C-alpha cells in the first residue's frame, strides 16, 4: 500500500476535517491535537455476552480486548477529552452486564478527563453505572460528533455507525482493511470494537456522503494508516 500512497501524494495519518487537523491512528482512533480530544466509535462492548444470551457462544473476550486497545491509545495520546461515538455498548443492558474487573478498567481510563458517551442505535439510553456524560451529539471546535451520518452535506461532521472499510488491488493482490473515510468536509470512522464487522466504503449505504472527487480512505495497517485516493478503491 505504501506505493499507492506515494503515487497519490498522500501523507500518512494526517487529515483536516472542516479546518480542524487530526491524526488517524492505526488502531482506529482519531486524535485532534488542538482540542486534546480522542474520538472512537462503535466499541460494541459486551457483544459477546449479548450473543451468549441469545444462545450464540462467542468467546467472551471482546470487552477485554477492546479496553486493552483503548488503554494503549490513551497512553499514547493522553487526551483531555474522549468522545465515544455511539454503539459503545452492544445493547441497552451492556453497561449493567460489565464484570467488575472491566468496570474498574474503564473507570481508570476515564479518570481525570472529560468523557462523553454519544447515544447510538444499539445503546440509545445513557449507560448505567459507568460515569461520563451522555449526549445525543456534541460540537467542539469546528466539528460535530454524532453516531449516524446525516443525509446530504454536513461540514465538520464526525460520525460512525457504518463501520467503513476499503479494498485495493495492487500487483494482483487484494487488500481489505477497516478505514477512516473522509473528503475533508466530513468523516466516518471505523469501528473500534474487537467483535465488529465492516462495510466497503463504496457500498450504496455511503452514497451521497462524500464528494466523488474528494474521497480518501485511510486504511488501518499494522504500523500506520495508509491514505488511499478514492479512484484507487475497489468494491467487495
Residue frames as a rotation matrix with the C-alpha (Angstrom) as fourth column:
UNK 1
0.562 0.827 0.000 0.00
0.827 -0.562 0.000 0.00
0.000 0.000 -1.000 0.00
UNK 2
0.127 -0.590 -0.797 2.96
0.401 -0.705 0.585 2.35
-0.907 -0.394 0.147 0.51
UNK 3
-0.800 -0.465 0.380 3.50
0.502 -0.172 0.847 2.60
-0.328 0.869 0.371 -3.24
UNK 4
-0.046 0.877 0.478 -0.14
0.904 -0.167 0.394 3.57
0.425 0.451 -0.785 -3.77
UNK 5
0.633 0.241 -0.736 0.15
0.640 -0.698 0.322 6.33
-0.436 -0.675 -0.596 -1.14
UNK 6
-0.294 -0.850 -0.437 3.33
0.314 -0.517 0.796 7.71
-0.903 0.097 0.419 -2.70
UNK 7
-0.670 0.089 0.737 1.80
0.742 0.050 0.668 7.62
0.023 0.995 -0.099 -6.16
UNK 8
0.246 0.903 0.352 -1.09
0.798 -0.394 0.456 9.79
0.551 0.168 -0.817 -4.98
UNK 9
-0.472 -0.556 0.685 0.98
0.142 -0.814 -0.563 12.24
0.870 -0.168 0.463 -2.93
UNK 10
0.590 0.780 0.206 -0.91
-0.162 -0.136 0.977 11.48
0.791 -0.611 0.047 0.26
UNK 11
-0.422 -0.767 0.484 0.66
-0.611 -0.154 -0.777 11.96
0.670 -0.624 -0.403 3.70
UNK 12
-0.381 0.200 -0.903 0.34
0.406 0.913 0.031 9.18
0.831 -0.355 -0.429 6.25
UNK 13
-0.446 0.187 -0.875 -2.02
0.883 0.252 -0.396 9.67
0.146 -0.950 -0.277 9.18
UNK 14
-0.782 0.081 -0.618 -2.81
0.215 -0.895 -0.390 13.38
-0.585 -0.438 0.683 9.00
UNK 15
-0.257 0.777 0.575 -6.21
0.923 0.020 0.385 14.74
0.288 0.629 -0.722 7.98
UNK 16
-0.983 0.125 -0.134 -8.07
-0.077 -0.946 -0.314 18.02
-0.166 -0.299 0.940 8.01
UNK 17
-0.400 0.914 0.068 -11.82
0.893 0.373 0.251 17.93
0.204 0.162 -0.965 8.68
UNK 18
0.612 0.696 0.376 -13.56
0.639 -0.715 0.283 21.24
0.466 0.067 -0.882 8.12
UNK 19
0.407 -0.548 0.731 -10.36
-0.291 -0.836 -0.465 23.08
0.866 -0.023 -0.500 9.07
UNK 20
0.643 -0.158 0.750 -9.65
-0.746 0.092 0.659 21.01
-0.173 -0.983 -0.059 12.19
UNK 21
-0.112 -0.759 -0.641 -6.39
-0.764 0.478 -0.433 18.99
0.636 0.441 -0.634 11.96
UNK 22
0.635 0.334 0.696 -6.45
-0.702 0.624 0.342 15.41
-0.321 -0.706 0.631 13.24
UNK 23
-0.549 -0.816 -0.182 -4.44
-0.836 0.534 0.128 12.20
-0.008 0.222 -0.975 13.28
UNK 24
0.632 0.675 -0.381 -5.87
-0.690 0.714 0.120 8.89
0.353 0.186 0.917 12.06
UNK 25
-0.178 -0.714 0.677 -4.33
-0.909 0.383 0.164 6.29
-0.376 -0.587 -0.717 14.35
UNK 26
-0.607 -0.187 -0.773 -3.65
-0.618 0.722 0.311 2.77
0.500 0.666 -0.554 13.05
UNK 27
-0.964 0.254 -0.078 -5.76
0.245 0.735 -0.632 1.29
-0.104 -0.628 -0.771 15.87
UNK 28
-0.348 0.886 0.307 -8.89
0.775 0.087 0.626 3.11
0.527 0.456 -0.717 14.70
UNK 29
0.271 0.380 -0.884 -8.94
0.820 -0.573 0.005 6.18
-0.505 -0.726 -0.467 16.98
UNK 30
0.237 -0.115 0.965 -8.97
0.671 -0.699 -0.248 9.80
0.703 0.706 -0.088 15.80
UNK 31
0.064 -0.320 -0.945 -6.98
0.922 -0.344 0.179 12.43
-0.382 -0.883 0.273 17.72
UNK 32
0.626 0.168 0.761 -7.45
0.469 -0.862 -0.195 16.21
0.623 0.479 -0.618 17.48
UNK 33
-0.247 -0.851 -0.464 -4.27
0.897 -0.019 -0.442 17.77
0.367 -0.525 0.768 18.91
UNK 34
-0.718 -0.032 0.696 -5.62
-0.035 -0.996 -0.082 21.33
0.695 -0.083 0.714 19.15
UNK 35
0.255 0.901 0.351 -8.66
-0.617 -0.128 0.777 20.12
0.745 -0.414 0.523 21.08
UNK 36
-0.739 -0.565 0.366 -6.73
-0.664 0.518 -0.540 17.44
0.116 -0.642 -0.758 23.01
UNK 37
0.179 0.937 0.300 -9.62
-0.846 0.302 -0.439 15.20
-0.502 -0.175 0.847 22.03
UNK 38
-0.925 -0.381 0.016 -9.66
-0.336 0.835 0.435 11.49
-0.179 0.397 -0.900 21.22
UNK 39
0.098 0.985 -0.144 -12.63
-0.957 0.054 -0.283 10.00
-0.271 0.166 0.948 19.35
UNK 40
-0.962 -0.226 0.152 -13.51
-0.178 0.945 0.276 6.33
-0.206 0.238 -0.949 18.97
UNK 41
-0.197 0.939 -0.281 -16.61
-0.980 -0.183 0.073 4.74
0.017 0.290 0.957 17.51
UNK 42
0.575 0.607 -0.549 -18.64
-0.658 0.742 0.131 1.56
0.487 0.286 0.825 17.76
UNK 43
-0.487 -0.733 0.475 -16.90
-0.870 0.355 -0.343 -0.17
0.083 -0.581 -0.810 20.65
UNK 44
0.301 0.740 -0.602 -19.81
-0.567 0.646 0.510 -2.64
0.767 0.188 0.614 20.99
UNK 45
-0.715 -0.561 0.417 -18.66
-0.644 0.297 -0.705 -3.59
0.272 -0.773 -0.573 24.49
UNK 46
-0.551 0.423 0.719 -20.22
-0.385 0.635 -0.669 -6.80
-0.740 -0.646 -0.187 25.83
UNK 47
0.004 0.496 -0.868 -21.20
-0.989 0.129 0.069 -8.04
0.146 0.859 0.491 22.38
UNK 48
-0.699 -0.353 -0.621 -20.01
-0.314 0.933 -0.177 -11.49
0.642 0.071 -0.763 23.39
UNK 49
-0.926 0.376 0.018 -22.26
0.120 0.341 -0.932 -11.64
-0.357 -0.862 -0.361 26.45
UNK 50
-0.221 0.870 -0.441 -25.16
-0.777 -0.431 -0.460 -10.28
-0.590 0.241 0.771 24.39
UNK 51
-0.189 0.081 -0.979 -24.71
-0.821 0.535 0.202 -13.08
0.540 0.841 -0.035 21.86
UNK 52
-0.936 -0.231 -0.266 -24.47
-0.054 0.840 -0.541 -15.65
0.349 -0.492 -0.798 24.67
UNK 53
-0.647 0.754 0.115 -27.87
-0.334 -0.145 -0.932 -14.58
-0.686 -0.641 0.345 25.99
UNK 54
0.270 0.741 -0.615 -29.32
-0.910 -0.012 -0.415 -15.48
-0.315 0.671 0.671 22.59
UNK 55
0.764 0.064 0.642 -27.58
-0.085 0.996 0.002 -18.87
-0.640 -0.056 0.766 22.52
UNK 56
0.823 -0.564 0.069 -24.67
0.133 0.072 -0.989 -17.93
0.552 0.823 0.134 20.24
UNK 57
0.839 -0.484 -0.249 -21.50
0.346 0.122 0.930 -18.74
-0.419 -0.867 0.270 22.17
UNK 58
0.642 -0.685 0.343 -18.87
-0.025 -0.466 -0.884 -16.27
0.766 0.559 -0.317 21.02
UNK 59
-0.116 -0.743 -0.659 -15.62
0.862 0.255 -0.438 -16.32
0.494 -0.619 0.611 23.04
UNK 60
0.776 0.597 -0.201 -16.19
0.607 -0.623 0.493 -13.82
0.170 -0.505 -0.846 25.90
UNK 61
-0.028 -0.921 -0.388 -13.05
0.897 -0.194 0.397 -11.79
-0.441 -0.337 0.832 25.29
UNK 62
0.138 0.089 0.986 -14.27
0.817 -0.573 -0.063 -8.83
0.560 0.815 -0.152 23.26
UNK 63
0.942 0.261 0.210 -14.57
0.107 -0.829 0.549 -6.31
0.318 -0.495 -0.809 26.11
UNK 64
0.598 -0.789 -0.143 -11.12
0.333 0.082 0.939 -7.17
-0.729 -0.609 0.312 27.47
UNK 65
-0.147 -0.684 0.714 -9.53
0.957 0.083 0.276 -6.81
-0.248 0.725 0.643 24.02
UNK 66
0.346 0.358 0.867 -11.32
0.652 -0.756 0.052 -3.53
0.675 0.548 -0.495 23.24
UNK 67
1.000 0.029 -0.008 -10.46
0.025 -0.654 0.756 -1.93
0.017 -0.756 -0.655 26.59
UNK 68
0.325 -0.945 0.031 -6.82
0.570 0.222 0.791 -3.03
-0.755 -0.240 0.611 26.27
UNK 69
-0.148 -0.327 0.933 -6.65
0.966 -0.249 0.066 -1.38
0.211 0.911 0.353 22.85
UNK 70
0.702 0.472 0.533 -8.27
0.332 -0.879 0.342 1.75
0.630 -0.063 -0.774 24.25
UNK 71
0.834 -0.451 -0.317 -5.70
0.261 -0.184 0.948 1.80
-0.486 -0.873 -0.036 27.05
UNK 72
-0.070 -0.929 0.364 -2.85
0.872 0.120 0.475 1.74
-0.485 0.350 0.801 24.56
UNK 73
0.032 0.157 0.987 -4.33
0.771 -0.632 0.075 4.62
0.636 0.759 -0.141 22.55
UNK 74
0.914 0.361 0.185 -4.97
0.154 -0.730 0.666 6.74
0.376 -0.580 -0.723 25.64
UNK 75
0.566 -0.784 -0.255 -1.46
0.511 0.091 0.855 6.06
-0.647 -0.615 0.452 26.94
UNK 76
-0.250 -0.704 0.665 -0.02
0.961 -0.098 0.258 7.30
-0.116 0.704 0.701 23.65
UNK 77
-0.203 0.242 0.949 -2.15
0.554 -0.770 0.315 10.43
0.807 0.590 0.022 23.16
UNK 78
-0.658 -0.026 -0.752 -3.07
0.738 -0.221 -0.638 11.36
-0.150 -0.975 0.165 26.75
UNK 79
-0.402 0.569 0.717 -6.27
0.401 -0.595 0.697 13.19
0.823 0.568 0.011 25.72
UNK 80
-0.971 0.192 0.144 -8.11
-0.229 -0.566 -0.792 15.69
-0.070 -0.802 0.594 27.89
UNK 81
-0.038 0.998 -0.054 -11.44
-0.846 -0.061 -0.529 14.74
-0.532 0.026 0.847 26.25
UNK 82
-0.963 -0.130 0.235 -12.70
0.005 0.866 0.499 11.38
-0.269 0.482 -0.834 24.98
UNK 83
-0.107 0.946 -0.306 -15.78
-0.914 -0.215 -0.344 11.05
-0.392 0.243 0.887 22.77
UNK 84
-0.833 -0.028 0.552 -17.23
0.096 0.976 0.193 7.59
-0.544 0.214 -0.811 22.16
UNK 85
-0.767 0.398 -0.504 -19.37
-0.631 -0.611 0.477 7.92
-0.118 0.684 0.720 19.04
UNK 86
0.179 0.984 0.009 -22.29
-0.974 0.178 -0.141 5.64
-0.140 0.016 0.990 19.83
UNK 87
0.809 0.177 -0.561 -22.86
-0.238 0.970 -0.038 1.90
0.538 0.164 0.827 19.98
UNK 88
-0.155 -0.855 0.496 -20.35
-0.884 -0.104 -0.455 1.97
0.441 -0.509 -0.740 22.81
UNK 89
-0.596 0.099 0.797 -22.26
-0.441 0.789 -0.428 -0.97
-0.671 -0.606 -0.427 24.30
UNK 90
-0.994 0.103 -0.047 -23.79
0.014 0.525 0.851 -3.65
0.113 0.845 -0.523 22.12
UNK 91
-0.146 0.989 -0.008 -27.21
0.570 0.091 0.817 -3.31
0.809 0.115 -0.577 23.74
UNK 92
0.240 0.363 0.900 -29.03
-0.316 -0.848 0.426 -1.22
0.918 -0.387 -0.089 26.32
UNK 93
0.971 0.134 0.199 -28.06
-0.232 0.304 0.924 -3.53
0.063 -0.943 0.326 29.18
UNK 94
0.533 -0.823 -0.196 -24.41
0.378 0.439 -0.815 -3.90
0.757 0.360 0.545 28.19
UNK 95
-0.194 -0.616 0.764 -23.11
-0.459 -0.631 -0.625 -1.44
0.867 -0.472 -0.161 30.78
UNK 96
0.413 0.441 0.796 -25.03
-0.908 0.141 0.393 -3.20
0.061 -0.886 0.459 33.54
UNK 97
0.996 -0.016 -0.090 -23.50
0.013 0.999 -0.043 -6.55
0.090 0.041 0.995 32.49
UNK 98
0.335 -0.940 0.064 -19.91
-0.450 -0.219 -0.866 -5.30
0.828 0.262 -0.497 32.67
UNK 99
0.524 -0.257 -0.812 -17.92
0.696 0.679 0.234 -7.56
0.492 -0.687 0.535 35.00
UNK 100
0.932 -0.094 -0.349 -16.36
0.201 -0.667 0.718 -5.65
-0.300 -0.739 -0.603 37.88
UNK 101
0.032 -0.997 0.068 -12.84
0.636 0.073 0.769 -6.10
-0.771 0.019 0.636 36.52
UNK 102
-0.368 -0.116 0.922 -13.81
0.895 -0.314 0.318 -4.31
0.252 0.942 0.220 33.28
UNK 103
0.734 0.646 0.208 -15.82
0.527 -0.736 0.425 -1.66
0.428 -0.202 -0.881 35.12
UNK 104
0.643 -0.592 -0.486 -12.68
0.330 -0.358 0.873 -0.87
-0.691 -0.722 -0.034 37.14
UNK 105
-0.358 -0.802 0.479 -10.54
0.796 0.006 0.605 -0.76
-0.488 0.598 0.636 33.98
UNK 106
0.044 0.466 0.884 -12.99
0.825 -0.516 0.231 1.59
0.563 0.719 -0.407 32.30
UNK 107
0.922 0.292 -0.255 -13.08
0.388 -0.692 0.609 3.88
0.001 -0.661 -0.751 35.35
UNK 108
0.180 -0.941 -0.285 -9.29
0.508 -0.159 0.847 4.09
-0.842 -0.297 0.449 35.25
UNK 109
-0.436 -0.293 0.851 -9.40
0.899 -0.174 0.401 5.12
0.031 0.940 0.339 31.58
UNK 110
0.351 0.725 0.593 -11.97
0.656 -0.642 0.397 7.83
0.668 0.250 -0.701 32.35
UNK 111
0.523 -0.122 -0.843 -10.21
0.783 -0.323 0.532 9.25
-0.337 -0.938 -0.074 35.42
UNK 112
-0.178 -0.659 -0.731 -9.03
0.403 -0.727 0.557 12.84
-0.898 -0.195 0.395 35.07
UNK 113
-0.990 -0.139 -0.005 -10.62
0.051 -0.398 0.916 13.54
-0.129 0.907 0.401 31.68
UNK 114
-0.214 0.949 -0.233 -13.97
-0.738 -0.313 -0.598 14.58
-0.640 0.044 0.767 30.24
UNK 115
-0.956 -0.081 0.283 -15.71
0.069 0.873 0.483 11.56
-0.286 0.482 -0.828 28.76
UNK 116
-0.279 0.883 -0.377 -18.76
-0.837 -0.416 -0.355 11.73
-0.470 0.217 0.856 26.50
UNK 117
-0.692 0.227 0.685 -20.98
0.362 0.930 0.058 8.81
-0.624 0.288 -0.726 25.50
UNK 118
-0.623 0.530 -0.575 -22.83
-0.773 -0.527 0.353 9.66
-0.115 0.664 0.739 22.27
UNK 119
0.009 0.708 0.706 -26.04
-0.377 0.656 -0.653 7.65
-0.926 -0.261 0.273 22.00
UNK 120
-0.848 -0.313 -0.427 -26.22
-0.515 0.303 0.802 5.07
-0.121 0.900 -0.418 19.22
UNK 121
-0.023 0.886 -0.464 -28.83
-0.827 0.244 0.507 2.84
0.562 0.395 0.727 17.68
UNK 122
-0.110 -0.072 -0.991 -27.67
0.260 0.960 -0.098 -0.12
0.959 -0.269 -0.087 19.82
UNK 123
-0.363 -0.085 -0.928 -27.47
0.931 0.014 -0.366 1.95
0.045 -0.996 0.074 23.02
UNK 124
-0.078 0.404 0.912 -29.90
0.453 -0.800 0.393 4.89
0.888 0.443 -0.120 22.74
UNK 125
0.891 0.437 0.125 -30.17
0.068 -0.401 0.914 5.38
0.449 -0.805 -0.387 26.50
UNK 126
0.277 -0.826 0.490 -27.38
-0.858 -0.442 -0.260 6.54
0.432 -0.349 -0.832 28.86
UNK 127
-0.031 -0.357 -0.934 -25.20
0.115 0.927 -0.358 3.65
0.993 -0.119 0.013 30.09
UNK 128
0.842 0.447 0.301 -25.75
-0.255 -0.162 0.953 2.85
0.475 -0.880 -0.022 33.76
UNK 129
0.937 -0.345 0.050 -23.08
0.061 0.304 0.951 2.90
-0.343 -0.888 0.306 36.42
UNK 130
0.363 -0.856 0.367 -20.06
0.931 0.343 -0.123 3.84
-0.021 0.386 0.922 34.30
UNK 131
0.001 -0.365 -0.931 -19.78
0.403 -0.852 0.335 7.62
-0.915 -0.375 0.146 34.72
UNK 132
-0.865 -0.343 0.365 -19.17
0.478 -0.347 0.807 10.13
-0.150 0.873 0.464 31.96
UNK 133
-0.399 0.727 -0.559 -21.74
-0.358 -0.685 -0.635 12.35
-0.844 -0.053 0.533 30.29
UNK 134
-0.405 0.355 0.843 -24.34
0.745 0.663 0.079 11.04
-0.530 0.659 -0.533 27.83
UNK 135
-0.361 0.231 -0.903 -25.25
-0.409 -0.910 -0.069 13.21
-0.838 0.345 0.424 24.82
UNK 136
0.696 0.590 0.410 -27.16
0.196 0.393 -0.899 12.85
-0.691 0.705 0.158 21.56
UNK 137
0.489 -0.642 0.591 -24.38
0.724 -0.080 -0.686 14.73
0.487 0.763 0.425 19.78
UNK 138
0.571 -0.360 -0.738 -21.66
0.486 -0.576 0.657 17.17
-0.662 -0.734 -0.154 20.75
UNK 139
0.769 -0.299 0.565 -19.99
0.389 -0.483 -0.785 20.09
0.507 0.823 -0.256 18.97
UNK 140
0.580 -0.684 -0.443 -16.40
0.365 -0.268 0.892 21.05
-0.728 -0.679 0.094 19.81
UNK 141
-0.578 -0.755 -0.309 -14.30
0.076 -0.428 0.901 23.46
-0.812 0.497 0.305 17.78
UNK 142
-0.394 0.404 -0.826 -15.44
-0.881 -0.421 0.214 23.26
-0.261 0.812 0.522 14.15
UNK 143
-0.769 0.072 -0.636 -16.50
-0.257 0.875 0.409 19.61
0.586 0.478 -0.654 14.33
UNK 144
0.024 0.870 0.492 -19.73
-1.000 0.014 0.024 17.92
0.014 -0.493 0.870 15.35
UNK 145
-0.923 -0.375 -0.081 -19.75
-0.364 0.923 -0.122 14.37
0.121 -0.083 -0.989 16.74
UNK 146
0.126 0.959 0.254 -22.79
-0.945 0.194 -0.264 12.13
-0.302 -0.207 0.930 16.24
UNK 147
-0.167 -0.186 0.968 -23.39
-0.170 0.973 0.158 8.42
-0.971 -0.139 -0.194 15.75
UNK 148
0.164 0.314 0.935 -25.19
0.800 0.512 -0.312 8.17
-0.577 0.799 -0.168 12.41
UNK 149
-0.876 -0.479 -0.051 -24.09
0.347 -0.702 0.622 10.35
-0.334 0.527 0.781 9.47
UNK 150
-0.004 0.892 -0.452 -26.74
-0.014 -0.452 -0.892 12.80
-1.000 0.003 0.014 8.35
UNK 151
0.327 0.212 0.921 -28.06
0.862 0.331 -0.383 12.84
-0.386 0.919 -0.075 4.79
UNK 152
0.845 0.009 0.535 -26.51
0.361 -0.747 -0.558 15.29
0.395 0.665 -0.634 2.36
UNK 153
-0.058 -0.925 0.375 -23.70
0.211 -0.378 -0.901 17.70
0.976 0.027 0.217 3.07
UNK 154
0.946 0.272 -0.177 -22.62
0.219 -0.131 0.967 18.12
0.240 -0.953 -0.183 6.69
UNK 155
0.232 -0.923 0.308 -19.41
-0.082 -0.334 -0.939 20.10
0.969 0.193 -0.153 7.02
UNK 156
-0.381 -0.535 0.754 -17.45
-0.781 -0.249 -0.573 19.18
0.495 -0.807 -0.323 10.14
UNK 157
0.645 0.702 0.302 -19.46
-0.760 0.544 0.357 16.05
0.086 -0.459 0.884 10.91
UNK 158
-0.662 -0.737 -0.136 -17.63
-0.682 0.668 -0.299 13.13
0.312 -0.105 -0.944 12.54
UNK 159
0.395 0.888 0.236 -19.81
-0.918 0.391 0.063 10.01
-0.037 -0.242 0.970 12.58
UNK 160
-0.717 -0.546 0.433 -19.61
-0.540 0.828 0.151 6.24
-0.442 -0.126 -0.888 12.93
UNK 161
0.131 0.948 0.289 -22.33
-0.616 0.306 -0.726 3.60
-0.777 -0.083 0.624 12.57
UNK 162
0.782 0.293 -0.550 -21.40
-0.622 0.312 -0.718 2.33
-0.038 0.904 0.426 9.08
UNK 163
0.492 -0.643 0.588 -18.13
-0.048 0.654 0.755 0.56
-0.870 -0.399 0.291 10.03
UNK 164
0.845 -0.069 -0.530 -16.28
-0.530 -0.225 -0.817 1.57
-0.063 0.972 -0.226 6.84
UNK 165
0.170 -0.855 0.490 -13.55
0.218 0.517 0.828 -0.48
-0.961 -0.034 0.275 5.22
UNK 166
0.499 -0.091 -0.862 -11.71
-0.783 -0.475 -0.403 -0.15
-0.373 0.875 -0.308 1.93
UNK 167
0.508 -0.328 0.796 -10.31
0.369 0.918 0.143 -2.56
-0.778 0.221 0.588 -0.63
UNK 168
0.381 -0.451 -0.807 -7.49
-0.842 -0.530 -0.102 -2.08
-0.382 0.718 -0.581 -3.12
UNK 169
0.863 -0.221 0.454 -5.85
0.355 0.906 -0.233 -4.40
-0.360 0.362 0.860 -5.64
UNK 170
0.559 -0.769 -0.311 -2.11
-0.789 -0.608 0.085 -3.98
-0.255 0.198 -0.947 -6.12
UNK 171
-0.465 -0.782 -0.415 0.07
-0.880 0.459 0.123 -6.26
0.095 0.422 -0.901 -8.26
UNK 172
-0.279 0.473 -0.836 -2.72
-0.303 0.783 0.544 -8.80
0.911 0.405 -0.075 -8.35
UNK 173
-0.710 -0.015 -0.704 -3.11
0.607 0.494 -0.623 -8.88
0.357 -0.869 -0.342 -4.57
UNK 174
0.161 0.858 0.488 -6.31
0.149 -0.510 0.847 -7.76
0.976 -0.063 -0.210 -2.88
UNK 175
-0.833 -0.382 -0.401 -6.08
0.468 -0.098 -0.878 -5.94
0.296 -0.919 0.260 0.45
UNK 176
0.155 0.934 0.323 -9.16
0.214 -0.351 0.912 -5.12
0.965 -0.072 -0.254 2.55
UNK 177
-0.713 -0.444 -0.543 -8.91
0.636 -0.082 -0.768 -3.12
0.296 -0.892 0.340 5.78
UNK 178
0.426 0.734 -0.529 -11.04
0.875 -0.483 0.035 -1.00
-0.230 -0.477 -0.848 8.09
UNK 179
-0.508 -0.624 0.593 -10.64
0.769 -0.639 -0.015 2.67
0.389 0.449 0.805 7.29
UNK 180
-0.244 0.385 -0.890 -11.38
0.312 -0.838 -0.448 6.27
-0.918 -0.387 0.084 8.12
UNK 181
-0.202 0.245 0.948 -13.41
0.977 -0.013 0.211 7.67
0.064 0.970 -0.236 5.21
UNK 182
0.127 0.194 -0.973 -13.28
0.429 -0.895 -0.123 11.42
-0.894 -0.402 -0.197 4.53
UNK 183
0.325 -0.053 0.944 -13.49
0.906 -0.269 -0.327 14.04
0.271 0.962 -0.039 1.82
UNK 184
-0.722 -0.670 0.173 -12.09
0.555 -0.710 -0.434 16.81
0.414 -0.217 0.884 4.03
UNK 185
-0.394 0.674 0.625 -15.56
-0.506 -0.727 0.464 18.05
0.767 -0.134 0.627 4.94
UNK 186
0.551 0.561 0.618 -16.90
-0.834 0.338 0.436 15.12
0.035 -0.756 0.654 6.97
UNK 187
-0.609 -0.738 -0.291 -15.50
-0.688 0.674 -0.270 11.85
0.395 0.036 -0.918 8.27
UNK 188
0.722 0.692 -0.014 -16.94
-0.600 0.637 0.484 8.43
0.344 -0.341 0.875 9.01
UNK 189
-0.123 -0.845 0.520 -14.85
-0.992 0.124 -0.033 6.48
-0.037 -0.520 -0.854 11.50
UNK 190
-0.332 -0.053 -0.942 -14.04
-0.304 0.951 0.054 2.77
0.893 0.304 -0.332 11.54
UNK 191
0.823 0.568 -0.004 -15.49
-0.237 0.348 0.907 0.52
0.517 -0.745 0.421 14.22
UNK 192
-0.056 -0.876 0.479 -13.09
-0.878 -0.185 -0.442 0.23
0.476 -0.445 -0.759 17.16
UNK 193
0.404 0.336 0.851 -14.58
-0.828 0.530 0.184 -2.84
-0.389 -0.779 0.492 18.86
UNK 194
-0.597 -0.746 0.295 -12.93
-0.608 0.661 0.440 -6.25
-0.524 0.084 -0.848 18.74
UNK 195
-0.580 0.447 0.681 -16.07
0.471 0.866 -0.167 -8.06
-0.665 0.223 -0.713 17.52
UNK 196
0.272 0.692 -0.669 -17.23
-0.214 -0.634 -0.743 -5.60
-0.938 0.345 -0.025 14.85
UNK 197
0.164 -0.131 0.978 -17.52
0.863 0.500 -0.077 -6.18
-0.478 0.856 0.195 11.12
UNK 198
-0.501 -0.378 -0.778 -17.05
-0.027 -0.892 0.451 -3.71
-0.865 0.247 0.437 8.29
UNK 199
0.546 0.729 0.413 -18.75
0.545 0.065 -0.836 -2.41
-0.636 0.681 -0.362 5.13
UNK 200
-0.343 -0.723 0.600 -16.97
0.928 -0.165 0.333 -1.37
-0.142 0.671 0.727 1.95
UNK 201
-0.406 0.107 -0.908 -16.95
0.216 -0.954 -0.209 2.41
-0.888 -0.281 0.364 1.61
UNK 202
-0.930 0.105 -0.354 -18.13
-0.369 -0.288 0.884 2.02
-0.009 0.952 0.306 -2.00
UNK 203
-0.665 0.746 -0.022 -21.33
0.743 0.659 -0.118 0.33
-0.074 -0.095 -0.993 -0.81
UNK 204
-0.278 0.642 0.715 -24.56
0.448 -0.572 0.687 2.17
0.850 0.511 -0.128 -1.59
UNK 205
0.492 0.432 -0.756 -25.02
0.862 -0.125 0.490 2.87
0.117 -0.893 -0.434 2.14
UNK 206
-0.224 -0.682 -0.696 -22.34
0.657 -0.633 0.409 5.56
-0.720 -0.366 0.590 1.71
UNK 207
-0.273 0.128 0.953 -23.93
0.915 -0.272 0.299 7.09
0.297 0.954 -0.043 -1.41
UNK 208
0.440 0.471 0.765 -24.09
0.398 -0.865 0.304 10.89
0.805 0.171 -0.568 -1.28
UNK 209
0.860 -0.103 -0.500 -22.00
0.479 -0.178 0.860 11.22
-0.177 -0.979 -0.104 1.88
UNK 210
0.002 -0.942 -0.335 -18.73
0.371 -0.310 0.875 12.26
-0.929 -0.126 0.349 0.19
UNK 211
0.463 -0.018 -0.886 -17.67
-0.719 -0.592 -0.364 14.34
-0.518 0.805 -0.288 -2.77
UNK 212
0.975 -0.001 0.222 -16.90
0.113 0.863 -0.492 11.86
-0.191 0.505 0.842 -5.54
UNK 213
0.569 -0.801 0.188 -13.58
0.176 -0.104 -0.979 13.52
0.803 0.590 0.082 -6.37
UNK 214
0.139 -0.508 0.850 -12.55
-0.740 -0.624 -0.251 14.07
0.658 -0.594 -0.463 -2.74
UNK 215
0.928 0.327 0.177 -12.89
-0.358 0.657 0.664 10.71
0.101 -0.679 0.727 -1.00
UNK 216
-0.208 -0.960 -0.188 -9.80
-0.659 0.279 -0.698 9.36
0.723 -0.021 -0.691 0.75
UNK 217
0.880 0.406 -0.246 -9.81
-0.130 0.704 0.698 6.09
0.456 -0.582 0.673 2.70
UNK 218
-0.048 -0.884 0.465 -7.21
-0.923 -0.138 -0.358 5.98
0.381 -0.446 -0.810 5.47
UNK 219
0.595 0.298 -0.746 -6.76
-0.213 0.954 0.211 2.21
0.775 0.033 0.631 5.71
UNK 220
0.668 -0.311 0.676 -5.61
-0.709 0.009 0.705 0.72
-0.225 -0.950 -0.215 9.01
UNK 221
0.385 -0.630 -0.675 -2.27
-0.285 0.614 -0.736 -1.10
0.878 0.476 0.057 8.82
UNK 222
0.523 -0.251 -0.815 -0.11
0.713 0.652 0.257 -2.91
0.467 -0.715 0.520 11.34
UNK 223
-0.320 -0.788 -0.526 2.27
0.937 -0.345 -0.053 0.00
-0.140 -0.510 0.849 11.89
UNK 224
-0.824 0.062 -0.563 0.43
-0.052 -0.998 -0.035 3.00
-0.564 0.000 0.826 10.44
UNK 225
0.342 0.932 0.117 -2.52
0.214 0.044 -0.976 4.12
-0.915 0.359 -0.184 8.34
UNK 226
-0.726 -0.529 0.439 -2.40
0.504 0.023 0.863 4.25
-0.467 0.848 0.250 4.55
UNK 227
-0.042 0.738 -0.674 -4.31
-0.246 -0.661 -0.709 7.06
-0.968 0.136 0.209 2.79
UNK 228
-0.705 -0.103 0.702 -5.75
0.560 0.526 0.640 5.81
-0.435 0.844 -0.313 -0.50
UNK 229
-0.773 0.411 -0.484 -7.43
-0.552 -0.812 0.192 8.08
-0.314 0.416 0.854 -3.02
UNK 230
0.038 0.936 0.349 -11.00
-0.481 0.323 -0.815 7.15
-0.876 -0.137 0.463 -3.88
UNK 231
0.495 0.169 -0.852 -10.20
-0.869 0.108 -0.484 6.35
0.010 0.980 0.200 -7.52
UNK 232
-0.523 -0.772 -0.361 -7.93
-0.722 0.627 -0.293 3.51
0.452 0.108 -0.885 -6.34
UNK 233
-0.530 0.361 0.768 -10.65
-0.613 0.463 -0.641 1.79
-0.586 -0.810 -0.024 -4.31
UNK 234
-0.739 0.291 -0.608 -12.48
-0.348 0.608 0.713 -1.35
0.577 0.739 -0.348 -5.42
UNK 235
0.238 0.890 0.388 -15.83
-0.914 0.071 0.400 -2.83
0.329 -0.450 0.831 -4.33
UNK 236
0.381 0.012 -0.924 -16.07
-0.057 0.998 -0.010 -6.07
0.923 0.056 0.382 -2.44
